[in-house]
Every structure is written in structure tokens, then in C-alpha cells.
Amino acid sequence: MENIVFLMCGKDKEIFKTQAKYLYKSKRFQKSLQYAKTLTNENFIFILSAKYGLLELEIEIEPYDKSIYDMSITEKDEWAKMIISKLKTKVNINNNNFIFLTDDFYSEHLYKQLSHFELPLNGLNQNEHLNWFLKVLNEKGE
């Protein structure tokens, strides 16, 4: 069973087209990516984007201004269906462990469709994420 890790996108972005792993500039995103790399290899790390859905780290994308927080329940459900559909083309959703390094808004429409999942940030707000990542990275000696 492989760990598949989901990161959440961020508002603070580069202003030019670049690989997804470089587009998001916040310290929270950078630390979440650093931590994800301690759990699995880059081929099994995906970014959940409000605009693009499921992003591989290497894919080049344009900057955008769209937030999951502005989506209706119906739009979030459609977004989740799109992500699960694309995910099924990349990994076996029944025989892997999915780790959401996201807040509840990003995970709530997805995790129920997966057999094995972890929500280590469940209940934490975005401001608490960075401290959580710094703590666990320090404990791992990263």
C-alpha cells in the first residue's frame, strides 16, 4: 500500500506560468510539500486546486484566482467527482492510503470516497497548519 498525499493550493502565487510545485509561494505550502516528501515520493504527491482539480507537481499551469471557499456545495461535489475520476487514472483508489495535508474544505468532499485515508490536520485552521508542519518536520529532523 502506497501513501498518496494531497496538498492544498494557496492564494499566494507566482505571477507567471510554472510547475505546480513552484506556483504556490506560501510558507505553509512549502512546508506541506517538504513534509509530504517524507511520506512518499513526488510521483504520489498531488495538489488539490480549486481551478485545475488534481495537479501533479511537475505540470505547468498559469496563475489563477479561484478559491474553493467561494464554491457552492454543488460546485464542490462536481470538483470532487472530477478529482476522483482523474485520480482513478493515476492510482488504485482501493489499495492505497490517502493522506490529506489540507483543511476540511479540501478533504470533506473527497475522503469519503476513499477506502483508506488520514486527516492529520483535521480541525486545524490554516494558521495552525504551518506550526503543525514545523513541529513534525523538526521531530523528523528535517
N, CA, C and O atoms as a GROMACS GRO file, in nm:
protein
  568
    1MET      N    1   0.085  -0.118   0.000
    1MET     CA    2   0.000   0.000   0.000
    1MET      C    3   0.089   0.124   0.000
    1MET      O    4   0.176   0.138   0.086
    2GLU      N    5   0.068   0.210  -0.095
    2GLU     CA    6   0.146   0.334  -0.111
    2GLU      C    7   0.073   0.450  -0.043
    2GLU      O    8  -0.050   0.454  -0.040
    3ASN      N    9   0.150   0.544   0.012
    3ASN     CA   10   0.091   0.669   0.061
    3ASN      C   11   0.073   0.763  -0.058
    3ASN      O   12   0.167   0.789  -0.132
    4ILE      N   13  -0.048   0.812  -0.074
    4ILE     CA   14  -0.079   0.915  -0.174
    4ILE      C   15  -0.112   1.040  -0.093
    4ILE      O   16  -0.200   1.037  -0.008
    5VAL      N   17  -0.040   1.150  -0.119
    5VAL     CA   18  -0.054   1.269  -0.036
    5VAL      C   19  -0.116   1.383  -0.117
    5VAL      O   20  -0.077   1.410  -0.230
    6PHE      N   21  -0.215   1.448  -0.055
    6PHE     CA   22  -0.280   1.565  -0.115
    6PHE      C   23  -0.239   1.690  -0.040
    6PHE      O   24  -0.242   1.695   0.083
    7LEU      N   25  -0.200   1.791  -0.116
    7LEU     CA   26  -0.170   1.923  -0.061
    7LEU      C   27  -0.278   2.019  -0.109
    7LEU      O   28  -0.338   1.998  -0.214
    8MET      N   29  -0.303   2.123  -0.032
    8MET     CA   30  -0.397   2.224  -0.079
    8MET      C   31  -0.321   2.337  -0.146
    8MET      O   32  -0.209   2.370  -0.107
    9CYS      N   33  -0.383   2.394  -0.246
    9CYS     CA   34  -0.321   2.506  -0.316
    9CYS      C   35  -0.320   2.626  -0.222
    9CYS      O   36  -0.355   2.613  -0.104
   10GLY      N   37  -0.282   2.740  -0.271
   10GLY     CA   38  -0.277   2.859  -0.187
   10GLY      C   39  -0.304   2.985  -0.266
   10GLY      O   40  -0.292   2.989  -0.389
   11LYS      N   41  -0.339   3.087  -0.194
   11LYS     CA   42  -0.371   3.216  -0.255
   11LYS      C   43  -0.246   3.289  -0.306
   11LYS      O   44  -0.250   3.358  -0.408
   12ASP      N   45  -0.135   3.274  -0.234
   12ASP     CA   46  -0.010   3.342  -0.267
   12ASP      C   47   0.062   3.264  -0.378
   12ASP      O   48   0.117   3.157  -0.354
   13LYS      N   49   0.060   3.321  -0.501
   13LYS     CA   50   0.114   3.250  -0.618
   13LYS      C   51   0.215   3.336  -0.694
   13LYS      O   52   0.218   3.458  -0.681
   14GLU      N   53   0.297   3.267  -0.773
   14GLU     CA   54   0.382   3.337  -0.869
   14GLU      C   55   0.291   3.407  -0.970
   14GLU      O   56   0.172   3.377  -0.978
   15ILE      N   57   0.346   3.498  -1.047
   15ILE     CA   58   0.266   3.572  -1.145
   15ILE      C   59   0.288   3.523  -1.288
   15ILE      O   60   0.244   3.586  -1.384
   16PHE      N   61   0.357   3.410  -1.301
   16PHE     CA   62   0.388   3.355  -1.432
   16PHE      C   63   0.362   3.205  -1.433
   16PHE      O   64   0.352   3.141  -1.328
   17LYS      N   65   0.351   3.151  -1.552
   17LYS     CA   66   0.330   3.007  -1.569
   17LYS      C   67   0.454   2.932  -1.520
   17LYS      O   68   0.567   2.968  -1.553
   18THR      N   69   0.430   2.828  -1.440
   18THR     CA   70   0.540   2.748  -1.388
   18THR      C   71   0.486   2.613  -1.343
   18THR      O   72   0.365   2.590  -1.345
   19GLN      N   73   0.574   2.524  -1.302
   19GLN     CA   74   0.530   2.395  -1.250
   19GLN      C   75   0.447   2.418  -1.123
   19GLN      O   76   0.474   2.509  -1.045
   20ALA      N   77   0.348   2.333  -1.105
   20ALA     CA   78   0.257   2.349  -0.991
   20ALA      C   79   0.332   2.355  -0.859
   20ALA      O   80   0.295   2.433  -0.772
   21LYS      N   81   0.436   2.275  -0.843
   21LYS     CA   82   0.508   2.274  -0.714
   21LYS      C   83   0.580   2.405  -0.685
   21LYS      O   84   0.620   2.430  -0.572
   22TYR      N   85   0.598   2.489  -0.788
   22TYR     CA   86   0.663   2.619  -0.770
   22TYR      C   87   0.565   2.735  -0.774
   22TYR      O   88   0.600   2.847  -0.737
   23LEU      N   89   0.442   2.710  -0.818
   23LEU     CA   90   0.345   2.819  -0.832
   23LEU      C   91   0.304   2.878  -0.697
   23LEU      O   92   0.292   2.999  -0.682
   24TYR      N   93   0.282   2.791  -0.600
   24TYR     CA   94   0.232   2.834  -0.470
   24TYR      C   95   0.348   2.874  -0.380
   24TYR      O   96   0.438   2.793  -0.356
   25LYS      N   97   0.347   2.998  -0.331
   25LYS     CA   98   0.463   3.055  -0.265
   25LYS      C   99   0.457   3.060  -0.113
   25LYS      O  100   0.556   3.092  -0.048
   26SER      N  101   0.343   3.028  -0.055
   26SER     CA  102   0.332   3.044   0.091
   26SER      C  103   0.424   2.948   0.164
   26SER      O  104   0.457   2.840   0.114
   27LYS      N  105   0.465   2.989   0.281
   27LYS     CA  106   0.549   2.903   0.364
   27LYS      C  107   0.472   2.776   0.403
   27LYS      O  108   0.531   2.668   0.411
   28ARG      N  109   0.342   2.789   0.428
   28ARG     CA  110   0.259   2.674   0.460
   28ARG      C  111   0.264   2.572   0.348
   28ARG      O  112   0.281   2.452   0.374
   29PHE      N  113   0.250   2.617   0.223
   29PHE     CA  114   0.255   2.524   0.112
   29PHE      C  115   0.393   2.459   0.103
   29PHE      O  116   0.404   2.337   0.087
   30GLN      N  117   0.499   2.538   0.113
   30GLN     CA  118   0.634   2.484   0.101
   30GLN      C  119   0.663   2.381   0.210
   30GLN      O  120   0.724   2.278   0.182
   31LYS      N  121   0.619   2.407   0.332
   31LYS     CA  122   0.641   2.310   0.440
   31LYS      C  123   0.554   2.186   0.423
   31LYS      O  124   0.596   2.076   0.457
   32SER      N  125   0.434   2.204   0.370
   32SER     CA  126   0.349   2.086   0.346
   32SER      C  127   0.412   1.997   0.240
   32SER      O  128   0.406   1.874   0.251
   33LEU      N  129   0.470   2.057   0.138
   33LEU     CA  130   0.539   1.980   0.034
   33LEU      C  131   0.662   1.910   0.092
   33LEU      O  132   0.686   1.793   0.063
   34GLN      N  133   0.738   1.981   0.174
   34GLN     CA  134   0.855   1.921   0.237
   34GLN      C  135   0.814   1.800   0.322
   34GLN      O  136   0.878   1.696   0.317
   35TYR      N  137   0.707   1.815   0.399
   35TYR     CA  138   0.660   1.704   0.482
   35TYR      C  139   0.609   1.589   0.396
   35TYR      O  140   0.636   1.473   0.426
   36ALA      N  141   0.534   1.621   0.291
   36ALA     CA  142   0.481   1.516   0.202
   36ALA      C  143   0.594   1.430   0.146
   36ALA      O  144   0.578   1.309   0.131
   37LYS      N  145   0.706   1.491   0.116
   37LYS     CA  146   0.820   1.418   0.061
   37LYS      C  147   0.881   1.321   0.163
   37LYS      O  148   0.955   1.230   0.125
   38THR      N  149   0.851   1.340   0.291
   38THR     CA  150   0.897   1.243   0.392
   38THR      C  151   0.804   1.123   0.399
   38THR      O  152   0.839   1.021   0.459
   39LEU      N  153   0.686   1.134   0.338
   39LEU     CA  154   0.585   1.028   0.344
   39LEU      C  155   0.583   0.940   0.220
   39LEU      O  156   0.543   0.824   0.226
   40THR      N  157   0.625   0.996   0.107
   40THR     CA  158   0.617   0.925  -0.021
   40THR      C  159   0.704   0.997  -0.123
   40THR      O  160   0.760   1.102  -0.092
   41ASN      N  161   0.715   0.941  -0.244
   41ASN     CA  162   0.794   1.011  -0.346
   41ASN      C  163   0.704   1.107  -0.423
   41ASN      O  164   0.582   1.100  -0.415
   42GLU      N  165   0.766   1.197  -0.498
   42GLU     CA  166   0.693   1.304  -0.566
   42GLU      C  167   0.587   1.254  -0.664
   42GLU      O  168   0.492   1.327  -0.692
   43ASN      N  169   0.600   1.133  -0.714
   43ASN     CA  170   0.501   1.079  -0.807
   43ASN      C  171   0.366   1.054  -0.740
   43ASN      O  172   0.265   1.039  -0.809
   44PHE      N  173   0.365   1.049  -0.607
   44PHE     CA  174   0.243   1.021  -0.534
   44PHE      C  175   0.197   1.141  -0.450
   44PHE      O  176   0.122   1.125  -0.354
   45ILE      N  177   0.244   1.260  -0.487
   45ILE     CA  178   0.202   1.384  -0.421
   45ILE      C  179   0.122   1.464  -0.524
   45ILE      O  180   0.168   1.488  -0.635
   46PHE      N  181   0.002   1.505  -0.483
   46PHE     CA  182  -0.084   1.582  -0.571
   46PHE      C  183  -0.131   1.708  -0.500
   46PHE      O  184  -0.149   1.710  -0.378
   47ILE      N  185  -0.151   1.814  -0.578
   47ILE     CA  186  -0.207   1.938  -0.526
   47ILE      C  187  -0.354   1.942  -0.564
   47ILE      O  188  -0.391   1.913  -0.678
   48LEU      N  189  -0.438   1.979  -0.469
   48LEU     CA  190  -0.580   1.998  -0.496
   48LEU      C  191  -0.602   2.146  -0.525
   48LEU      O  192  -0.588   2.231  -0.436
   49SER      N  193  -0.636   2.176  -0.649
   49SER     CA  194  -0.653   2.313  -0.694
   49SER      C  195  -0.800   2.343  -0.720
   49SER      O  196  -0.871   2.263  -0.782
   50ALA      N  197  -0.845   2.457  -0.672
   50ALA     CA  198  -0.984   2.498  -0.695
   50ALA      C  199  -1.012   2.512  -0.845
   50ALA      O  200  -1.123   2.482  -0.890
   51LYS      N  201  -0.915   2.556  -0.921
   51LYS     CA  202  -0.936   2.575  -1.065
   51LYS      C  203  -0.907   2.450  -1.146
   51LYS      O  204  -0.987   2.409  -1.230
   52TYR      N  205  -0.793   2.388  -1.122
   52TYR     CA  206  -0.745   2.279  -1.206
   52TYR      C  207  -0.780   2.140  -1.154
   52TYR      O  208  -0.763   2.041  -1.226
   53GLY      N  209  -0.828   2.129  -1.031
   53GLY     CA  210  -0.860   1.998  -0.975
   53GLY      C  211  -0.736   1.929  -0.921
   53GLY      O  212  -0.666   1.984  -0.836
   54LEU      N  213  -0.708   1.810  -0.970
   54LEU     CA  214  -0.594   1.730  -0.926
   54LEU      C  215  -0.471   1.765  -1.009
   54LEU      O  216  -0.471   1.748  -1.131
   55LEU      N  217  -0.367   1.814  -0.942
   55LEU     CA  218  -0.246   1.855  -1.012
   55LEU      C  219  -0.127   1.769  -0.972
   55LEU      O  220  -0.103   1.745  -0.854
   56GLU      N  221  -0.054   1.724  -1.072
   56GLU     CA  222   0.076   1.662  -1.046
   56GLU      C  223   0.175   1.775  -1.026
   56GLU      O  224   0.159   1.884  -1.081
   57LEU      N  225   0.278   1.750  -0.946
   57LEU     CA  226   0.374   1.856  -0.911
   57LEU      C  227   0.445   1.916  -1.031
   57LEU      O  228   0.474   2.035  -1.033
   58GLU      N  229   0.473   1.834  -1.131
   58GLU     CA  230   0.554   1.877  -1.245
   58GLU      C  231   0.476   1.952  -1.354
   58GLU      O  232   0.536   2.015  -1.440
   59ILE      N  233   0.343   1.945  -1.352
   59ILE     CA  234   0.264   2.006  -1.458
   59ILE      C  235   0.275   2.158  -1.452
   59ILE      O  236   0.269   2.218  -1.345
   60GLU      N  237   0.290   2.220  -1.570
   60GLU     CA  238   0.296   2.366  -1.576
   60GLU      C  239   0.155   2.422  -1.585
   60GLU      O  240   0.073   2.377  -1.665
   61ILE      N  241   0.129   2.522  -1.502
   61ILE     CA  242  -0.002   2.586  -1.502
   61ILE      C  243   0.014   2.738  -1.492
   61ILE      O  244   0.117   2.789  -1.447
   62GLU      N  245  -0.090   2.806  -1.534
   62GLU     CA  246  -0.096   2.952  -1.524
   62GLU      C  247  -0.147   2.990  -1.385
   62GLU      O  248  -0.223   2.915  -1.324
   63PRO      N  249  -0.104   3.105  -1.335
   63PRO     CA  250  -0.160   3.153  -1.209
   63PRO      C  251  -0.311   3.178  -1.227
   63PRO      O  252  -0.358   3.201  -1.339
   64TYR      N  253  -0.384   3.175  -1.119
   64TYR     CA  254  -0.528   3.192  -1.126
   64TYR      C  255  -0.579   3.249  -0.995
   64TYR      O  256  -0.506   3.255  -0.895
   65ASP      N  257  -0.703   3.292  -0.996
   65ASP     CA  258  -0.765   3.345  -0.875
   65ASP      C  259  -0.901   3.280  -0.860
   65ASP      O  260  -1.003   3.337  -0.897
   66LYS      N  261  -0.900   3.160  -0.804
   66LYS     CA  262  -1.024   3.087  -0.776
   66LYS      C  263  -1.005   3.016  -0.644
   66LYS      O  264  -0.899   2.959  -0.618
   67SER      N  265  -1.108   3.018  -0.561
   67SER     CA  266  -1.097   2.959  -0.428
   67SER      C  267  -1.210   2.859  -0.404
   67SER      O  268  -1.324   2.883  -0.443
   68ILE      N  269  -1.176   2.750  -0.341
   68ILE     CA  270  -1.278   2.652  -0.304
   68ILE      C  271  -1.376   2.710  -0.203
   68ILE      O  272  -1.490   2.665  -0.193
   69TYR      N  273  -1.331   2.809  -0.127
   69TYR     CA  274  -1.416   2.871  -0.026
   69TYR      C  275  -1.531   2.950  -0.087
   69TYR      O  276  -1.629   2.980  -0.019
   70ASP      N  277  -1.520   2.983  -0.215
   70ASP     CA  278  -1.626   3.056  -0.286
   70ASP      C  279  -1.721   2.964  -0.361
   70ASP      O  280  -1.817   3.011  -0.422
   71MET      N  281  -1.695   2.834  -0.359
   71MET     CA  282  -1.777   2.739  -0.434
   71MET      C  283  -1.902   2.699  -0.355
   71MET      O  284  -1.900   2.691  -0.232
   72SER      N  285  -2.008   2.674  -0.430
   72SER     CA  286  -2.130   2.621  -0.368
   72SER      C  287  -2.109   2.472  -0.338
   72SER      O  288  -2.010   2.413  -0.383
   73ILE      N  289  -2.199   2.413  -0.263
   73ILE     CA  290  -2.192   2.270  -0.232
   73ILE      C  291  -2.195   2.189  -0.362
   73ILE      O  292  -2.120   2.093  -0.377
   74THR      N  293  -2.280   2.228  -0.455
   74THR     CA  294  -2.290   2.158  -0.583
   74THR      C  295  -2.158   2.168  -0.660
   74THR      O  296  -2.113   2.069  -0.717
   75GLU      N  297  -2.098   2.285  -0.662
   75GLU     CA  298  -1.970   2.302  -0.731
   75GLU      C  299  -1.860   2.218  -0.665
   75GLU      O  300  -1.777   2.160  -0.734
   76LYS      N  301  -1.859   2.212  -0.534
   76LYS     CA  302  -1.760   2.129  -0.462
   76LYS      C  303  -1.781   1.981  -0.493
   76LYS      O  304  -1.684   1.907  -0.509
   77ASP      N  305  -1.907   1.939  -0.501
   77ASP     CA  306  -1.936   1.800  -0.536
   77ASP      C  307  -1.885   1.767  -0.676
   77ASP      O  308  -1.827   1.661  -0.698
   78GLU      N  309  -1.907   1.856  -0.771
   78GLU     CA  310  -1.858   1.836  -0.909
   78GLU      C  311  -1.706   1.837  -0.912
   78GLU      O  312  -1.645   1.756  -0.983
   79TRP      N  313  -1.645   1.926  -0.837
   79TRP     CA  314  -1.500   1.935  -0.826
   79TRP      C  315  -1.445   1.803  -0.772
   79TRP      O  316  -1.346   1.750  -0.825
   80ALA      N  317  -1.508   1.749  -0.668
   80ALA     CA  318  -1.464   1.623  -0.608
   80ALA      C  319  -1.479   1.507  -0.707
   80ALA      O  320  -1.390   1.423  -0.716
   81LYS      N  321  -1.589   1.503  -0.780
   81LYS     CA  322  -1.609   1.398  -0.880
   81LYS      C  323  -1.501   1.403  -0.987
   81LYS      O  324  -1.450   1.299  -1.029
   82MET      N  325  -1.465   1.524  -1.031
   82MET     CA  326  -1.360   1.541  -1.131
   82MET      C  327  -1.226   1.490  -1.075
   82MET      O  328  -1.151   1.423  -1.146
   83ILE      N  329  -1.197   1.522  -0.951
   83ILE     CA  330  -1.071   1.479  -0.890
   83ILE      C  331  -1.066   1.327  -0.876
   83ILE      O  332  -0.966   1.265  -0.912
   84ILE      N  333  -1.171   1.266  -0.826
   84ILE     CA  334  -1.174   1.121  -0.809
   84ILE      C  335  -1.162   1.052  -0.944
   84ILE      O  336  -1.091   0.951  -0.956
   85SER      N  337  -1.228   1.104  -1.045
   85SER     CA  338  -1.220   1.046  -1.179
   85SER      C  339  -1.077   1.049  -1.231
   85SER      O  340  -1.027   0.949  -1.285
   86LYS      N  341  -1.011   1.162  -1.216
   86LYS     CA  342  -0.871   1.175  -1.262
   86LYS      C  343  -0.779   1.089  -1.176
   86LYS      O  344  -0.686   1.027  -1.227
   87LEU      N  345  -0.804   1.085  -1.046
   87LEU     CA  346  -0.722   1.006  -0.955
   87LEU      C  347  -0.725   0.858  -0.993
   87LEU      O  348  -0.623   0.790  -0.985
   88LYS      N  349  -0.841   0.809  -1.033
   88LYS     CA  350  -0.855   0.669  -1.072
   88LYS      C  351  -0.769   0.633  -1.192
   88LYS      O  352  -0.735   0.516  -1.211
   89THR      N  353  -0.733   0.731  -1.274
   89THR     CA  354  -0.645   0.705  -1.390
   89THR      C  355  -0.498   0.700  -1.347
   89THR      O  356  -0.412   0.658  -1.425
   90LYS      N  357  -0.469   0.744  -1.225
   90LYS     CA  358  -0.331   0.753  -1.178
   90LYS      C  359  -0.295   0.645  -1.076
   90LYS      O  360  -0.184   0.591  -1.079
   91VAL      N  361  -0.389   0.613  -0.988
   91VAL     CA  362  -0.360   0.518  -0.879
   91VAL      C  363  -0.484   0.432  -0.852
   91VAL      O  364  -0.595   0.465  -0.895
   92ASN      N  365  -0.462   0.324  -0.782
   92ASN     CA  366  -0.573   0.240  -0.738
   92ASN      C  367  -0.631   0.302  -0.611
   92ASN      O  368  -0.563   0.309  -0.509
   93ILE      N  369  -0.755   0.347  -0.617
   93ILE     CA  370  -0.810   0.417  -0.500
   93ILE      C  371  -0.852   0.324  -0.388
   93ILE      O  372  -0.882   0.369  -0.278
   94ASN      N  373  -0.854   0.194  -0.414
   94ASN     CA  374  -0.892   0.099  -0.310
   94ASN      C  375  -0.774   0.039  -0.236
   94ASN      O  376  -0.791  -0.011  -0.124
   95ASN      N  377  -0.655   0.043  -0.294
   95ASN     CA  378  -0.540  -0.025  -0.235
   95ASN      C  379  -0.427   0.068  -0.196
   95ASN      O  380  -0.311   0.027  -0.190
   96ASN      N  381  -0.459   0.194  -0.169
   96ASN     CA  382  -0.358   0.289  -0.126
   96ASN      C  383  -0.411   0.368  -0.007
   96ASN      O  384  -0.531   0.371   0.019
   97ASN      N  385  -0.319   0.432   0.064
   97ASN     CA  386  -0.354   0.516   0.178
   97ASN      C  387  -0.344   0.661   0.134
   97ASN      O  388  -0.240   0.704   0.084
   98PHE      N  389  -0.450   0.737   0.154
   98PHE     CA  390  -0.456   0.876   0.111
   98PHE      C  391  -0.443   0.968   0.231
   98PHE      O  392  -0.521   0.959   0.326
   99ILE      N  393  -0.344   1.056   0.227
   99ILE     CA  394  -0.317   1.148   0.337
   99ILE      C  395  -0.349   1.289   0.290
   99ILE      O  396  -0.288   1.339   0.195
  100PHE      N  397  -0.442   1.353   0.357
  100PHE     CA  398  -0.484   1.489   0.324
  100PHE      C  399  -0.410   1.588   0.412
  100PHE      O  400  -0.440   1.600   0.531
  101LEU      N  401  -0.314   1.659   0.354
  101LEU     CA  402  -0.246   1.768   0.424
  101LEU      C  403  -0.316   1.898   0.385
  101LEU      O  404  -0.257   1.991   0.331
  102THR      N  405  -0.445   1.900   0.415
  102THR     CA  406  -0.535   2.007   0.373
  102THR      C  407  -0.627   2.043   0.489
  102THR      O  408  -0.631   1.975   0.591
  103ASP      N  409  -0.700   2.151   0.471
  103ASP     CA  410  -0.804   2.179   0.569
  103ASP      C  411  -0.930   2.103   0.531
  103ASP      O  412  -0.935   2.035   0.429
  104ASP      N  413  -1.030   2.115   0.615
  104ASP     CA  414  -1.152   2.036   0.597
  104ASP      C  415  -1.226   2.068   0.467
  104ASP      O  416  -1.290   1.980   0.410
  105PHE      N  417  -1.218   2.192   0.419
  105PHE     CA  418  -1.286   2.230   0.296
  105PHE      C  419  -1.235   2.149   0.176
  105PHE      O  420  -1.312   2.116   0.086
  106TYR      N  421  -1.107   2.117   0.176
  106TYR     CA  422  -1.049   2.042   0.065
  106TYR      C  423  -1.073   1.891   0.078
  106TYR      O  424  -1.082   1.821  -0.022
  107SER      N  425  -1.082   1.843   0.199
  107SER     CA  426  -1.095   1.698   0.217
  107SER      C  427  -1.238   1.649   0.227
  107SER      O  428  -1.266   1.534   0.192
  108GLU      N  429  -1.331   1.732   0.274
  108GLU     CA  430  -1.464   1.684   0.311
  108GLU      C  431  -1.543   1.621   0.196
  108GLU      O  432  -1.626   1.534   0.221
  109HIS      N  433  -1.520   1.661   0.074
  109HIS     CA  434  -1.595   1.606  -0.040
  109HIS      C  435  -1.520   1.490  -0.106
  109HIS      O  436  -1.571   1.428  -0.200
  110LEU      N  437  -1.399   1.462  -0.058
  110LEU     CA  438  -1.317   1.359  -0.121
  110LEU      C  439  -1.295   1.234  -0.037
  110LEU      O  440  -1.309   1.123  -0.087
  111TYR      N  441  -1.261   1.252   0.088
  111TYR     CA  442  -1.213   1.137   0.167
  111TYR      C  443  -1.316   1.026   0.182
  111TYR      O  444  -1.279   0.909   0.194
  112LYS      N  445  -1.443   1.059   0.182
  112LYS     CA  446  -1.547   0.957   0.199
  112LYS      C  447  -1.554   0.861   0.081
  112LYS      O  448  -1.615   0.754   0.090
  113GLN      N  449  -1.493   0.899  -0.030
  113GLN     CA  450  -1.493   0.815  -0.149
  113GLN      C  451  -1.370   0.724  -0.155
  113GLN      O  452  -1.352   0.651  -0.252
  114LEU      N  453  -1.288   0.729  -0.051
  114LEU     CA  454  -1.164   0.651  -0.049
  114LEU      C  455  -1.168   0.549   0.065
  114LEU      O  456  -1.224   0.576   0.171
  115SER      N  457  -1.109   0.433   0.041
  115SER     CA  458  -1.113   0.326   0.141
  115SER      C  459  -1.023   0.353   0.261
  115SER      O  460  -1.062   0.328   0.375
  116HIS      N  461  -0.903   0.404   0.237
  116HIS     CA  462  -0.804   0.426   0.342
  116HIS      C  463  -0.758   0.571   0.335
  116HIS      O  464  -0.705   0.614   0.232
  117PHE      N  465  -0.776   0.646   0.442
  117PHE     CA  466  -0.735   0.786   0.440
  117PHE      C  467  -0.695   0.832   0.580
  117PHE      O  468  -0.733   0.774   0.681
  118GLU      N  469  -0.616   0.940   0.581
  118GLU     CA  470  -0.574   1.004   0.706
  118GLU      C  471  -0.600   1.154   0.692
  118GLU      O  472  -0.580   1.212   0.586
  119LEU      N  473  -0.644   1.214   0.801
  119LEU     CA  474  -0.672   1.358   0.805
  119LEU      C  475  -0.592   1.420   0.920
  119LEU      O  476  -0.652   1.463   1.019
  120PRO      N  477  -0.459   1.427   0.909
  120PRO     CA  478  -0.378   1.473   1.024
  120PRO      C  479  -0.404   1.618   1.064
  120PRO      O  480  -0.375   1.655   1.178
  121LEU      N  481  -0.457   1.699   0.973
  121LEU     CA  482  -0.483   1.840   1.005
  121LEU      C  483  -0.630   1.865   1.038
  121LEU      O  484  -0.672   1.980   1.051
  122ASN      N  485  -0.706   1.759   1.051
  122ASN     CA  486  -0.850   1.772   1.075
  122ASN      C  487  -0.878   1.863   1.195
  122ASN      O  488  -0.823   1.842   1.303
  123GLY      N  489  -0.962   1.962   1.174
  123GLY     CA  490  -0.999   2.054   1.281
  123GLY      C  491  -0.906   2.173   1.298
  123GLY      O  492  -0.938   2.266   1.371
  124LEU      N  493  -0.790   2.170   1.232
  124LEU     CA  494  -0.697   2.283   1.243
  124LEU      C  495  -0.730   2.386   1.134
  124LEU      O  496  -0.768   2.350   1.023
  125ASN      N  497  -0.715   2.514   1.168
  125ASN     CA  498  -0.732   2.616   1.064
  125ASN      C  499  -0.599   2.637   0.992
  125ASN      O  500  -0.495   2.588   1.036
  126GLN      N  501  -0.604   2.710   0.882
  126GLN     CA  502  -0.483   2.729   0.801
  126GLN      C  503  -0.369   2.792   0.880
  126GLN      O  504  -0.253   2.759   0.856
  127ASN      N  505  -0.400   2.881   0.973
  127ASN     CA  506  -0.296   2.944   1.053
  127ASN      C  507  -0.224   2.842   1.141
  127ASN      O  508  -0.106   2.860   1.173
  128GLU      N  509  -0.293   2.737   1.179
  128GLU     CA  510  -0.233   2.633   1.264
  128GLU      C  511  -0.154   2.530   1.183
  128GLU      O  512  -0.072   2.458   1.238
  129HIS      N  513  -0.178   2.524   1.053
  129HIS     CA  514  -0.108   2.427   0.968
  129HIS      C  515   0.043   2.446   0.971
  129HIS      O  516   0.118   2.350   0.991
  130LEU      N  517   0.086   2.568   0.952
  130LEU     CA  518   0.230   2.593   0.946
  130LEU      C  519   0.299   2.546   1.073
  130LEU      O  520   0.403   2.480   1.066
  131ASN      N  521   0.244   2.578   1.188
  131ASN     CA  522   0.304   2.533   1.314
  131ASN      C  523   0.307   2.381   1.323
  131ASN      O  524   0.404   2.324   1.372
  132TRP      N  525   0.202   2.315   1.276
  132TRP     CA  526   0.197   2.170   1.277
  132TRP      C  527   0.309   2.113   1.189
  132TRP      O  528   0.380   2.021   1.230
  133PHE      N  529   0.324   2.169   1.067
  133PHE     CA  530   0.431   2.121   0.977
  133PHE      C  531   0.569   2.145   1.037
  133PHE      O  532   0.656   2.058   1.031
  134LEU      N  533   0.590   2.262   1.093
  134LEU     CA  534   0.720   2.292   1.154
  134LEU      C  535   0.750   2.194   1.267
  134LEU      O  536   0.863   2.147   1.279
  135LYS      N  537   0.651   2.162   1.348
  135LYS     CA  538   0.670   2.070   1.460
  135LYS      C  539   0.706   1.930   1.410
  135LYS      O  540   0.804   1.871   1.456
  136VAL      N  541   0.627   1.875   1.316
  136VAL     CA  542   0.654   1.738   1.273
  136VAL      C  543   0.782   1.728   1.191
  136VAL      O  544   0.851   1.626   1.196
  137LEU      N  545   0.815   1.832   1.116
  137LEU     CA  546   0.943   1.830   1.042
  137LEU      C  547   1.060   1.834   1.139
  137LEU      O  548   1.161   1.767   1.118
  138ASN      N  549   1.047   1.913   1.245
  138ASN     CA  550   1.152   1.919   1.346
  138ASN      C  551   1.169   1.784   1.414
  138ASN      O  552   1.281   1.740   1.438
  139GLU      N  553   1.057   1.720   1.445
  139GLU     CA  554   1.063   1.587   1.507
  139GLU      C  555   1.128   1.483   1.416
  139GLU      O  556   1.190   1.388   1.463
  140LYS      N  557   1.113   1.501   1.285
  140LYS     CA  558   1.174   1.409   1.189
  140LYS      C  559   1.318   1.448   1.157
  140LYS      O  560   1.388   1.377   1.085
  141GLY      N  561   1.364   1.563   1.212
  141GLY     CA  562   1.500   1.608   1.186
  141GLY      C  563   1.515   1.672   1.050
  141GLY      O  564   1.626   1.678   0.996
  142GLU      N  565   1.408   1.721   0.994
  142GLU     CA  566   1.410   1.784   0.860
  142GLU      C  567   1.436   1.933   0.870
  142GLU      O  568   1.441   2.002   0.768
   0.00000   0.00000   0.00000
